[in-house]
């Protein structure tokens, strides 16, 4: 097997990052060679904090993530090692006790808000992608997700978006577009862009050593 490659997929909250990652993974499903690592699983552990402190966490700021552990795990996967990946409990606002065993793969897709923001992560990424989706669409998707999947109230989602999400997007996420090799409008619905990306990935996987 050639040395694995890392593909970074960044973009605003609910822009369609996960949809694109899954579409790529499905394209190569017969080879089981595409692994998805979600930056969301690497939020910092807050078990030592009381709940009233945990709920104040700004999840849309780069400091909320344990990028040191993420980078350590990416290096391990690139070196053919298995990792124990953390998972995050968004209901209790802290890292879960559950970990996942993750094996190396030909292609590692790293998707998350800030995967283009950290220079050390960018250095690991052979292809850097920014998913560019209109703010109103992202807000509606986030509202539905956080209420239905993460146990949040309507008011809390709206307040969080106005107070932090929108501000953090403009300050930290939108500027990372300049690092992207590819900008994909409208996320997972852009089949042309995804097909072209899969063709490129296929050529990298099969290139001679």
C-alpha positions in Angstrom: 0.0 0.0 0.0 1.2 3.5 -0.7 1.7 5.9 2.2 -1.8 7.0 3.4 -3.0 10.5 2.5 -5.0 12.9 4.6 -7.8 15.0 3.2 -9.0 17.9 5.3 -12.6 19.0 4.9 -13.4 22.3 6.7 -16.4 24.7 6.6 -19.0 26.3 8.8 -21.2 24.4 11.2 -23.7 22.2 9.2 -22.2 23.2 5.9 -22.2 19.7 4.6 -18.7 18.5 5.6 -19.9 15.1 6.9 -22.1 14.5 3.9 -19.2 15.0 1.5 -16.9 12.7 3.6 -19.6 10.0 3.6 -20.1 10.3 -0.1 -16.4 9.8 -0.7 -16.3 6.9 1.7 -19.3 5.3 -0.1 -17.5 5.6 -3.4 -14.6 3.5 -2.2 -16.7 1.2 0.0 -15.7 -1.9 -1.8 -12.1 -1.3 -0.9 -12.7 -0.2 2.7 -9.9 2.2 2.2 -11.4 5.5 3.4 -11.5 6.4 7.0 -13.4 9.4 8.4 -12.0 11.2 11.5 -14.4 13.8 13.0 -12.7 16.7 14.7 -15.9 17.0 16.9 -14.7 13.8 18.7 -11.6 15.7 19.9 -13.4 18.4 21.9 -11.5 18.7 25.2 -12.5 16.6 28.2 -14.5 18.6 30.7 -15.3 15.9 33.2 -13.5 17.9 36.0 -15.9 20.8 35.5 -19.4 21.2 37.0 -22.2 21.2 34.5 -22.8 25.0 34.9 -19.3 25.6 33.7 -19.4 23.0 30.8 -22.5 24.6 29.2 -20.6 27.9 28.9 -18.0 26.3 26.6 -17.6 28.0 23.3 -17.6 25.0 21.0 -17.0 27.2 18.0 -13.6 28.5 19.1 -10.4 26.7 18.1 -9.3 26.4 21.8 -12.2 24.0 22.5 -10.3 21.2 20.6 -7.6 18.9 21.8 -5.6 19.2 18.6 -2.5 17.8 20.2 -4.2 14.4 20.6 -5.8 14.6 17.2 -2.4 15.3 15.5 -0.8 12.5 17.6 -3.5 10.1 16.3 -3.2 11.2 12.7 0.6 10.6 12.8 -0.1 7.1 14.3 -2.5 6.2 11.5 -0.1 7.4 8.9 2.5 5.1 10.4 0.2 2.1 10.2 -0.8 2.0 13.8 -4.2 1.5 15.3 -5.7 4.2 17.6 -8.3 4.4 20.3 -10.3 7.4 19.2 -12.3 9.4 21.8 -16.0 10.2 21.3 -17.9 13.2 22.7 -21.1 13.3 24.7 -22.9 16.5 23.5 -25.7 16.0 26.0 -23.4 16.0 29.0 -20.9 18.4 27.4 -17.8 16.3 28.0 -15.8 13.5 26.5 -17.6 10.1 26.6 -16.2 7.1 28.4 -16.6 5.2 25.0 -13.7 5.0 22.7 -13.5 3.5 19.2 -10.8 1.3 17.8 -9.7 2.8 14.5 -7.4 1.0 12.0 -5.2 2.6 9.4 -6.5 3.2 5.8 -5.4 4.4 2.4 -7.2 7.7 2.8 -7.9 9.5 6.0 -10.6 12.2 5.8 -10.3 14.7 8.6 -13.5 16.8 8.8 -14.3 19.6 11.1 -14.7 23.3 11.7 -11.0 24.1 12.1 -9.1 21.4 10.2 -7.7 24.2 8.0 -7.1 26.6 10.9 -4.3 24.8 12.6 -1.0 25.0 10.6 0.2 21.6 12.0 -3.0 19.9 10.7 -2.6 21.6 7.3 0.9 20.2 7.0 -0.6 16.7 7.2 -3.3 17.3 4.6 -2.5 16.4 1.0 -5.8 17.8 -0.2 -7.5 20.7 1.6 -11.2 21.4 1.0 -13.6 24.1 2.2 -17.3 23.6 2.0 -19.0 26.9 1.3 -22.7 26.9 2.2 -25.0 29.9 2.7 -25.4 31.0 6.3 -29.2 30.7 6.4 -29.0 27.1 5.2 -26.3 26.2 7.7 -28.4 27.8 10.5 -31.5 25.7 9.7 -29.5 22.5 9.5 -27.7 23.2 12.8 -31.0 24.1 14.5 -32.6 20.8 13.4 -29.5 18.8 14.3 -29.0 20.2 17.8 -32.6 19.9 18.8 -33.2 16.5 17.4 -29.8 14.8 18.0 -28.1 16.7 20.8 -31.0 17.4 23.1 -30.8 21.2 22.9 -33.7 23.6 23.2 -34.8 25.9 20.4 -33.9 29.0 22.4 -30.5 27.7 23.4 -29.6 26.9 19.7 -30.7 30.4 18.5 -28.9 32.2 21.3 -25.7 30.2 20.8 -25.8 30.9 17.1 -26.3 34.7 17.6 -23.8 35.0 20.5 -21.0 32.8 19.3 -21.5 30.6 16.2 -21.9 33.4 13.7 -19.1 35.5 15.3 -16.7 32.6 15.5 -17.4 31.6 11.9 -16.5 35.1 10.6 -13.4 35.4 12.8 -11.9 31.9 12.5 -13.6 29.7 9.9 -14.3 31.8 6.9 -10.7 33.1 6.7 -9.4 29.5 6.3 -11.0 29.4 2.9 -7.8 30.9 1.6 -5.9 27.7 2.5 -8.2 25.4 0.5 -7.1 23.6 -2.7 -10.8 23.1 -3.5 -13.9 25.1 -2.6 -17.2 23.1 -2.8 -20.4 25.1 -2.8 -23.5 23.6 -1.2 -21.9 20.5 0.4 -23.1 17.0 -0.4 -25.5 18.1 -3.1 -22.6 19.1 -5.4 -22.2 15.8 -7.1 -19.9 17.2 -9.8 -17.3 18.4 -7.4 -17.5 15.2 -5.4 -17.1 13.0 -8.5 -14.0 15.1 -9.5 -12.6 14.8 -6.0 -13.1 11.0 -6.0 -11.3 10.7 -9.3 -8.4 12.6 -7.9 -8.3 10.4 -4.8 -8.5 7.3 -6.9 -5.5 8.4 -8.9 -3.5 9.1 -5.7 -4.4 5.7 -4.2 -3.2 3.9 -7.4 -0.2 5.9 -8.2 3.1 3.8 -8.4 5.4 3.9 -5.4 
